[in-house]
Amino acid sequence: MQVGLTYDLIDDYAGRKDIPPDLCMEFDTEATIQAIQEAIEQLGHQVRRIGNIYQLVKFLAAGGSVDLVFNVAEGLWGRAREAQVGALLEAYRIPYTLSDPLTMALCLDKAMTKRIWQREGLPTPAFVVIGDLADIDQATSSLPDFPLFVKPVHEGSSMGIGPQSIVTGAQALYERVQFILEQYKQPALVEEYLPGREFTVGILGNGSKARVLGVTSRIEAVLVSDGSQKEKWTDQTVEPIAKGPLRDQLEDLALRAYRAVECKDAGRLDTRLDKDGRPYLLEINALMGLRPKSSALPIIARQAGMAYPQLIAEILQHAIERWGLA
């Protein structure tokens, strides 16, 4: 099988002044793309590197085609940037890995995702979306008292999140919302702050056959003043959660949340405990990072005894079966 590879490289966008400084946290290094390529080739497939969406447009316009695309392209512009490559591939009837454009766009928008979960009766912190500074007082009147947590409504990789994201008063709230509006050109999500431990759940598969790969807890996230995170995920900063009542709760909640938004092939969910130790859903990553040493899902896989090539192979196999290519 000929497998195309779509991706965004950090080097393609580094230094640009027209994007938020931490947007490149979403993108991949050459080493990651090489690791994905090698894992696919180990399965006996041929890999055709395509690149980002602009390079994909040129490839398709020139009549290019592949049997399936392994897609890790995050996109650059727009509320639905993570959905753009999938939408283009669907227009050309080319199968691809991971979720479809509807789910990709939905999951990037944290507020829309939380509304779906609420309709499904799944617990998520109380929240409001603020697109205008004049609306802060009225919008937040329905939220619990401080502290609150503020972040961009449709970004990933902890973009826009730093020490100032936890706000403890009206002035800090105003300043942080203003920062999000001006720096990221999008509304701010303001939600109830949960003081408990944070957990990440890795999931593989589709529909009723989806399964939890593992659950890990981040010991500490190293936040720096520009709001980015250095070495957010490493083997030293996370610890696997053993089987037990809490893990059972986290697994059940994550699977229900994953299925509610119809994620495909693989995904990663972030959860956090409230003051009473009850788990709540924070967000879901339908296009999760796959850096071998510093992304959550590969670390979870390693904790579960699954080598990186095995992880890539299983994601690819789920897509192959889902598209009827087996």
N, C-alpha and C positions, 0 to 999 in steps of 0.2 A: 504494500500500500504506500502511496505517496502522501506524506503528511506535511502540510504547510505549517509554518510557525509565524504567528503574528505577535508583536510585542512592541513596547516603547522602551528605548534605551535612555538611561540617565544622560549619557553623553550627547544625545540628540537635542536636549533642551537645556542643559546646564548653562547658567549665566544669563538666561533670558530675563529681561526686565519687565515683561508684560504678563508675567504669571507670578502667583504667590511663591515666596522663596522656598517653601517646604513642599511644593507640588512634586518635585522630583523624587521625594520619598516614595511616591507611588510606583516609580519606574524601576526597571531592572538593569543590572550590570551585565556586561558581556559574559562574565563567568556563569551567571544564572542561565542565560540563554544557551550557553554551551552545555551546561549540565542537563538541561531539558532535552536538547538535541541528542546528546549521547545516550540518554535513557531511552528515547524513542528508537534510535538506531539499534540499540541492543536487542530490541524486539524484532528486528529484521525489516523494519520499514525504512523507506528513503525519506529524508527530511529536506524540504525546500524552505529556506529562510525567506520570509516575505518582508517582515518589519512592521512599521506602524501603519496607521490607516491611510496616510498619504501614499505610502509605497504599495499598499494593498490596492488602492484605486488604480495606480499605474499598471500593476500586475494584471488586474482583471480587464482593464481597458485594452491591454495588449493581447487578450485572449488566453491568459494564463488560467490554469485550473489544477486542483489537487483533489485527492479522494476525500480528505478531511483536514480541517485546520485545528491545530492545538493553539488555542487563543489565550494569551495573557496580556493583551493590549489594554491599557487603562484608559486611553483617550486623553485629550488635552483640553477641549472646550465643551462647556455645556452641562446642564443638569443631568443629562443622560449620556455622558461621555463614555461610560463603561459599556453602554449598549450599542455603540455605533458600529463596531466591527462585526458583531453578530448580525445586526440588521442588514449590513451590506452583503455579508455572506449569504443570508437567507434570500436576498434579492437575486443572487446568482445560483441559488439552490446548492450551496456547498455546505456539507455538514461541518460541525465544529464542536469543540468541547465546552463544557460548563453551561451556565444558564442562558436562556433565551433573552432577547432584548427587553421584553416586558419585565422579567424578574430582575435583570441587571439594573435597569433604571429605577425600579421600585426599591431595591435594596440599597442603592447609593443614597437615596433620599431617606434619611433616618426617620423623619416625621411620618412619611407615608407608610413606611414599614411598621412603625409603632401603631398606626391606626388599624392596619390589618390585624396585628396581634391583639389589639384591644377587642376588635370585633369577634375574634376567635376565643376570647376569654383568657388570653395569656397575659401574665403579669409583666408590666414594663413601667418604669418610673413615670410619674405625672409630668407633663411637658406642655410647652407652648412654643409657637414659632413667631419670631418677631422680625418683621421686615422694615420697620420704621421706629426710630427712637422715640417718637411721640406716643407710641402705643405701649411702652414698657409697663407703666403703672397699671393700666387696665388689664393688659394681657397676663401679667404675673399675679394678679389678685387671686386667681384660682389655685395657685401653687402653694405647697407647704412653705413654711418659713425658711429663711436662710439656714444653712448654706444651700446654694443652687449651683448647677454646673452648666457652663455655656460652651457651645462648639458650633462650627458651621453645620448647616442642615444637610448638605449633600457633598461631603468629602470623605476620604478614607485615610488610612495610614496615620491616624492621629493628627492629621493636618489641623492647624489652628488650636491645638490643645497644648497647654503649658501650665505652669504654676498658677497663673492668673485665671485659669478656667474655673476654679472653685471660687465662687464669690460669696462674701459673707455680709454684704450690705448693699444698699441702694446705689451708692456712688460707684462701687466696684462693678456692680451689674451693668450700670449705664456705660461705663468705660469699656467693658469687655464686649458688650453687644455692638458698640460703636466700632471697636476694632474689627470684629467679624464682618460687619457691613462694609467697611471701607477696604479692608485688606483682601477679602475673599469675594466681594461683590455678590453676596447672597444673604438670605435671612439667617438669623441665629436660632439655634435650638436651645431653649432654656428648660432644664429639667430638674426634678428633685434629685438632690445628691444623696447617694447611698453610701454609708460609711463602712460597709463590710468588705470582705475579700472579693477580688475579681477573678473570674475563671473564664477560660477559653475552651470551647468544645470543638473538636474537629470531626467532620462528618463526611462519609463517602457513600455514593450510591444514589438511587433514584426511588421516589415514591415510597411504597410500603417496604421496599427492600433496602432502603437507606439505613446505614448503621453508624454508630458512634465509633470513631477510631480511637479516641482518647480524650481525656480532660486534663488540663494543666492549669496551674495558678501562677501568675506572675508575681515573683517575690518583690521586685521593685522596678519601676520604670524610671530611667534617668532622664529627667526633664532639664532642658537647657533654656537659656533666656529667650532664644528666638522662637520658642514654641515647638521645636523639633525634638525628636527623641533619638538618642544615640544608643545603638546596641539595645534596642527595645526588647528584642527576643534573642536570647542566647541560652545555651544549655545551663549556664550558671545563674540566669535570672528567672528561671521557671522551675517548678517542681510538679511531677505528675500526681494526680489525685487517685488514691487507691479506691478499690471497690468498697461500697458502704452506702448507707442511707442518703448522704448528701450527694454522692456521685450519681446514685440512681435518680434523684430529683433533677440534677443538672442534665443528665442524659435524656430523660423523658421530656423535659421542657425544651431542650435544644432540638430534638427530633420533631416535636410538634411545631416549633417555630419554623424550622427548615421546610417542612412539608406545607405549612400554611402559605408561604410565599413561592412555593413550587421551585425551589432550587434544584439544580441538576448536576450530577456527577460528583461534585465536592463543594464544601463550604466550611465556613468558620463562624461560630457564634460567640459573642462576648456577653457574659452575665456577671451580675454582682449581687452580693447579699445586703439586705437591709439591716437595721440595728437589731432585729430579732432573728437574724440568720436565715431569712427566707430569700430564695433566689429570684432575681428579676432579669428580664432580657434587656440588654443595652442596644445591641445592633448585630447585624449579620453581614458577613463578607461573602458575597456570591462570586467575586473575582479576587480571591485571596492571594497573598504573596506566596511565591514558591522559591524564594532564595534558600538554597540548601542548608545554610548554617544559621540564618537569622530571620526566617519567617516562621510563624507559629505552626502552620500545618506540617511542614517537614520536621519540626522539632517534636511535635506530638507523635508523628509517625515513628520517629526514631525511638521515642520513649516506649512505643508499643512494639518495638522490635522489627519495624518495617524500614528497610533501606530506601534511600531516595529514589533509585530507579524503579523500585517496586511501587512507590507512591505514584509516580508519573504513569507507570504501566496501568495501574488500576483506574486512574482518572480516564486515561485513553480508552481502556476497555469498556468502561461504563458508557462512554459516548458512542463507541462502535456498536454496542448492543442496542442502545437507545435509537440510533439512526438506522438500525437494521442492516448494518454492514458486515456483521459477523458471518 
